[in-house]
């Protein structure tokens, strides 16, 4: 019985380690930056009373972690102005979620994040 359990556990670990659970990131920096910016803009636009806000914020946190862990180590990407702008926005949003999880985004932060995400989106489509 213990051997069967060990084999099942090994197979499940192997399959999950080899799977790409990257919340839909394609590996293409331009496409991923636009997609992440759009998803985060939709998330921060949710009203504080929205029933789906908690799930959307959880998904946003996972998406932020996945995006940064994928692109920060890439030297060809992490020096671009679009990445720097995107990282600034992601750090601010992740910081808010980590420190003030039960509070809605302040209007000033929401406005700044919207500007930065849109700027990163336009910069990446221009190739910067």
Order of alpha helices (4+ residues) and beta strands (2+ residues): alpha-alpha-alpha-alpha-alpha-alpha
